[in-house]
Structures are given as structure tokens and as C-alpha cells.
Amino acid sequence: MSTLVVVPVYNHPQAIAGLVERIIAHDLQCLLVDDGSEADCAALLDGLAAAHSQVRLLRLSPNQGKGAAVMAGMVEAGRLGYSHVLQIDADGQHNSDDIPAFLADSARWPDTVVTGYPIYDESVPKGRLYGRYLTHLWVWINTLSLQIKDSMCGFRIYPLAPTLALLQRVRIGRRMDFDVEILVRLHWAGVPVRGRPTKVIYPEDGTSHFQIWRDNVRISKMHARLFFGMLLRLPMLLKRRLSSA
């Protein structure tokens, strides 16, 4: 088992250097995927890759979206021979001290997606929190399962073989709809998903690229597509649910 940390980056100069330091402190290799960042952030990423032998840099241009950046990182990880990818967002929300716990879970269940189950503090915006609950409801409907406790946390480990096979078969959302859609489709493909509790904060100086109207419309369309996909898979999902009862 070998794990590459993939960090999609789009204009996060205030947080990325500290995150990289914390990642490599765990003796891990890190791939920064620059998703068309502006010059100051791009220069910082160049410097991080030059300063640390454990850090690689993959550059996309123009900006293609978080999902596209993560998928590009997965493809590169597969090319390099890694068996797993640990995805962590660049904005400083996630507790990188939990990386060893995620890796331990992944080593114990290597064919499973280990995804963060957020524990929030008072910094979480209430609108974002309530919106997550609505997405959770749709995910439970579209999988006929409660296995995916949280589908929006960008801190997770993927087994690469089934994930890359899925990406070759299906077009997955390339922006903020990616995190949810890929978990639902991996679940449909029979890949187990396990939640790992982890603290999540919203830093006061953090930068969010979530566009409330555009991304909510995009996510709503994704839920609709997945709902009709669930209907097509309904016999299979019911059979799976009954067999696990």
C-alpha cells in the first residue's frame, strides 16, 4: 500500500505552505495540483516544489474546477504507481494531525474509501451547515443506504484501482459537485465507504471558492441526475440492502 497526498489548489497562498509542512512531517509524498492559480499563489507553489523533495507540482490552465484538479491528481498518482490517494483541501479547514488515523483506517480496509465525518466548531457558517444536511438526505436516498455519513468533506482516502476504473467509465462533476458524486458512484460500484470523525474549522482569513448560487444549482442538477441513476439501479440497490440486512 502506497499513498500520495493530492492537494487541489486555487488561490490559497495564505494556507498552503503551512499545510505542505504538516503533510511532509508525516513522511508522505505530496502532489500539489495548481488549478490555474493567480501569479502570487503559482509562484509560491513553484517555491514549495523546489524546496521540498517530497513535493511535486502539477499545473492545470486555465482553472478547471476542484473536481478536475483532484481527478488529474488521481491519474498522475496512478501513473506514478501509487495504490491510494489522500485528498485534503488547501484552505486550512482540515485537521492534518488526523492523517495517521486516516492512513491506519485505509491500511485496515484497503479496498474502502475512508472519508472525513466533520466535527464542527462555532466557526461553521449556519447556511453551509444546513445545506450539508440537505445533501446528506439526497445521498441517502440515491444510495438507499446510510453508509455515507458525509459526502462533502474534502479530506478522504481513495483506493485508486476502482476509482480510476470509475473515472474511465463515467464523467464525474468537475467542480464543487465532485466530492458528492464520486462517493455515490463508488458506492453504486460496490466500493465500501467508511466515515472517520475529524475536526473541521472555517478560518477567519480563509478563502472559499464556493459560489453560493452557481454551485448550489450545479449540485441540485447533480442530485437530480443521481436520482434517476438510482432508479435505474433500484433492483440492484434493493438486493444489496436486503442481503446486508
URQUIZI-V955368 format. One record per residue. RES is the residue in three letters. PHI is phi in whole degrees, -180 to 180 (* if undefined). OMEGA is omega in radians with two decimals (NA if undefined). Layout:
BEGIN
res->RES phi->PHI omega->OMEGA
res->RES phi->PHI omega->OMEGA
END
This chain:
BEGIN
res->MET phi->* omega->3.11
res->SER phi->-136 omega->-3.01
res->THR phi->-122 omega->3.04
res->LEU phi->-107 omega->3.05
res->VAL phi->-83 omega->3.12
res->VAL phi->-112 omega->-3.12
res->VAL phi->-120 omega->3.03
res->PRO phi->-76 omega->-3.04
res->VAL phi->-126 omega->3.01
res->TYR phi->-141 omega->3.07
res->ASN phi->58 omega->3.03
res->HIS phi->-125 omega->-3.08
res->PRO phi->-66 omega->-3.06
res->GLN phi->-76 omega->-3.00
res->ALA phi->-120 omega->-2.89
res->ILE phi->-71 omega->-3.11
res->ALA phi->-63 omega->3.11
res->GLY phi->-64 omega->3.12
res->LEU phi->-63 omega->3.13
res->VAL phi->-60 omega->3.12
res->GLU phi->-59 omega->-3.12
res->ARG phi->-71 omega->3.12
res->ILE phi->-67 omega->-3.07
res->ILE phi->-72 omega->3.04
res->ALA phi->-65 omega->3.08
res->HIS phi->-90 omega->3.10
res->ASP phi->61 omega->-3.14
res->LEU phi->-119 omega->2.99
res->GLN phi->-86 omega->-3.02
res->CYS phi->-129 omega->3.04
res->LEU phi->-114 omega->3.04
res->LEU phi->-89 omega->3.10
res->VAL phi->-107 omega->-3.12
res->ASP phi->-80 omega->-3.06
res->ASP phi->-94 omega->3.08
res->GLY phi->72 omega->-3.12
res->SER phi->-66 omega->3.08
res->GLU phi->-71 omega->-2.92
res->ALA phi->-58 omega->-3.08
res->ASP phi->-66 omega->3.13
res->CYS phi->-70 omega->3.13
res->ALA phi->-60 omega->3.12
res->ALA phi->-65 omega->3.11
res->LEU phi->-63 omega->3.11
res->LEU phi->-65 omega->3.05
res->ASP phi->-57 omega->-3.13
res->GLY phi->-66 omega->3.11
res->LEU phi->-64 omega->3.13
res->ALA phi->-67 omega->3.13
res->ALA phi->-74 omega->-3.04
res->ALA phi->-84 omega->-3.02
res->HIS phi->-127 omega->3.13
res->SER phi->-67 omega->-3.12
res->GLN phi->-82 omega->-3.01
res->VAL phi->-111 omega->3.00
res->ARG phi->-110 omega->-3.14
res->LEU phi->-130 omega->3.05
res->LEU phi->-120 omega->-3.02
res->ARG phi->-116 omega->3.03
res->LEU phi->-109 omega->3.11
res->SER phi->-153 omega->-0.03
res->PRO phi->-78 omega->3.10
res->ASN phi->-55 omega->-3.08
res->GLN phi->-119 omega->3.12
res->GLY phi->112 omega->-3.10
res->LYS phi->-57 omega->-3.12
res->GLY phi->-61 omega->3.12
res->ALA phi->-62 omega->3.14
res->ALA phi->-67 omega->3.13
res->VAL phi->-64 omega->-3.13
res->MET phi->-64 omega->3.06
res->ALA phi->-62 omega->3.09
res->GLY phi->-65 omega->3.10
res->MET phi->-64 omega->3.13
res->VAL phi->-61 omega->3.11
res->GLU phi->-65 omega->3.11
res->ALA phi->-62 omega->3.08
res->GLY phi->-63 omega->3.12
res->ARG phi->-63 omega->-3.12
res->LEU phi->-82 omega->3.06
res->GLY phi->95 omega->3.11
res->TYR phi->-77 omega->3.12
res->SER phi->-97 omega->-3.08
res->HIS phi->-141 omega->3.04
res->VAL phi->-124 omega->2.98
res->LEU phi->-101 omega->3.11
res->GLN phi->-95 omega->3.04
res->ILE phi->-142 omega->-3.08
res->ASP phi->-73 omega->-3.01
res->ALA phi->-91 omega->-2.96
res->ASP phi->-91 omega->3.09
res->GLY phi->83 omega->-3.13
res->GLN phi->-74 omega->-2.95
res->HIS phi->-95 omega->-3.10
res->ASN phi->-87 omega->-3.08
res->SER phi->-67 omega->3.05
res->ASP phi->-64 omega->3.13
res->ASP phi->-85 omega->-3.12
res->ILE phi->-54 omega->3.12
res->PRO phi->-58 omega->3.12
res->ALA phi->-68 omega->3.08
res->PHE phi->-62 omega->-3.14
res->LEU phi->-64 omega->3.12
res->ALA phi->-64 omega->3.09
res->ASP phi->-63 omega->-3.12
res->SER phi->-67 omega->3.10
res->ALA phi->-67 omega->3.14
res->ARG phi->-74 omega->-3.14
res->TRP phi->-126 omega->-2.97
res->PRO phi->-67 omega->3.14
res->ASP phi->-95 omega->-3.03
res->THR phi->-113 omega->2.93
res->VAL phi->-81 omega->3.06
res->VAL phi->-104 omega->-3.04
res->THR phi->-123 omega->-3.11
res->GLY phi->-64 omega->3.02
res->TYR phi->-115 omega->-2.90
res->PRO phi->-66 omega->2.91
res->ILE phi->-112 omega->-3.01
res->TYR phi->-93 omega->2.93
res->ASP phi->-104 omega->-3.06
res->GLU phi->-71 omega->-3.11
res->SER phi->-79 omega->-3.06
res->VAL phi->-71 omega->3.07
res->PRO phi->-66 omega->-3.05
res->LYS phi->-63 omega->3.12
res->GLY phi->-62 omega->3.11
res->ARG phi->-66 omega->-3.11
res->LEU phi->-65 omega->-3.13
res->TYR phi->-68 omega->3.09
res->GLY phi->-62 omega->3.11
res->ARG phi->-64 omega->-3.13
res->TYR phi->-62 omega->3.11
res->LEU phi->-65 omega->3.09
res->THR phi->-64 omega->3.10
res->HIS phi->-57 omega->-3.14
res->LEU phi->-60 omega->3.14
res->TRP phi->-65 omega->3.12
res->VAL phi->-64 omega->3.12
res->TRP phi->-64 omega->3.08
res->ILE phi->-67 omega->-3.03
res->ASN phi->-76 omega->3.05
res->THR phi->-111 omega->-3.01
res->LEU phi->51 omega->-3.04
res->SER phi->-157 omega->3.01
res->LEU phi->-103 omega->-3.06
res->GLN phi->-62 omega->-3.13
res->ILE phi->-89 omega->-3.09
res->LYS phi->-72 omega->3.11
res->ASP phi->-147 omega->-3.07
res->SER phi->-107 omega->-3.04
res->MET phi->-110 omega->-3.12
res->CYS phi->-71 omega->-3.11
res->GLY phi->-90 omega->3.10
res->PHE phi->-121 omega->-3.01
res->ARG phi->-164 omega->3.06
res->ILE phi->-121 omega->3.11
res->TYR phi->-109 omega->2.86
res->PRO phi->-74 omega->-2.94
res->LEU phi->-71 omega->-3.02
res->ALA phi->-57 omega->3.14
res->PRO phi->-69 omega->-3.13
res->THR phi->-70 omega->3.10
res->LEU phi->-66 omega->3.08
res->ALA phi->-62 omega->3.10
res->LEU phi->-63 omega->-3.11
res->LEU phi->-64 omega->3.09
res->GLN phi->-76 omega->-3.08
res->ARG phi->-93 omega->-2.92
res->VAL phi->-133 omega->3.03
res->ARG phi->-86 omega->-3.12
res->ILE phi->-100 omega->3.09
res->GLY phi->-52 omega->-3.00
res->ARG phi->-101 omega->-3.12
res->ARG phi->-122 omega->-3.04
res->MET phi->-72 omega->3.08
res->ASP phi->-81 omega->-3.04
res->PHE phi->-61 omega->-3.00
res->ASP phi->-57 omega->-3.13
res->VAL phi->-73 omega->-3.00
res->GLU phi->-63 omega->-3.07
res->ILE phi->-68 omega->3.10
res->LEU phi->-68 omega->3.12
res->VAL phi->-62 omega->-3.08
res->ARG phi->-72 omega->3.04
res->LEU phi->-66 omega->3.07
res->HIS phi->-61 omega->3.09
res->TRP phi->-57 omega->-3.11
res->ALA phi->-78 omega->3.09
res->GLY phi->91 omega->3.11
res->VAL phi->-86 omega->-3.14
res->PRO phi->-66 omega->3.10
res->VAL phi->-129 omega->3.12
res->ARG phi->-121 omega->3.09
res->GLY phi->-91 omega->3.08
res->ARG phi->-127 omega->3.14
res->PRO phi->-58 omega->3.13
res->THR phi->-155 omega->3.13
res->LYS phi->-73 omega->3.12
res->VAL phi->-130 omega->3.11
res->ILE phi->-123 omega->3.02
res->TYR phi->-116 omega->-3.07
res->PRO phi->-59 omega->3.14
res->GLU phi->-61 omega->-3.13
res->ASP phi->-99 omega->-3.10
res->GLY phi->-74 omega->3.12
res->THR phi->-117 omega->3.09
res->SER phi->-108 omega->3.09
res->HIS phi->-104 omega->3.07
res->PHE phi->-73 omega->3.13
res->GLN phi->-96 omega->-2.85
res->ILE phi->-57 omega->-3.10
res->TRP phi->-82 omega->-3.08
res->ARG phi->-63 omega->-3.10
res->ASP phi->-73 omega->3.07
res->ASN phi->-67 omega->3.05
res->VAL phi->-64 omega->3.13
res->ARG phi->-61 omega->-3.13
res->ILE phi->-68 omega->3.10
res->SER phi->-63 omega->3.09
res->LYS phi->-63 omega->3.11
res->MET phi->-63 omega->3.12
res->HIS phi->-60 omega->3.12
res->ALA phi->-65 omega->3.10
res->ARG phi->-60 omega->-3.12
res->LEU phi->-67 omega->3.12
res->PHE phi->-62 omega->3.12
res->PHE phi->-68 omega->3.03
res->GLY phi->-65 omega->3.08
res->MET phi->-64 omega->3.14
res->LEU phi->-61 omega->3.10
res->LEU phi->-66 omega->-3.10
res->ARG phi->-99 omega->-3.01
res->LEU phi->-56 omega->3.12
res->PRO phi->-59 omega->-3.14
res->MET phi->-65 omega->-3.11
res->LEU phi->-69 omega->3.08
res->LEU phi->-65 omega->3.11
res->LYS phi->-62 omega->3.12
res->ARG phi->-64 omega->-3.12
res->ARG phi->-65 omega->-3.13
res->LEU phi->-68 omega->-3.12
res->SER phi->-70 omega->-3.14
res->SER phi->-93 omega->-3.10
res->ALA phi->-74 omega->NA
END
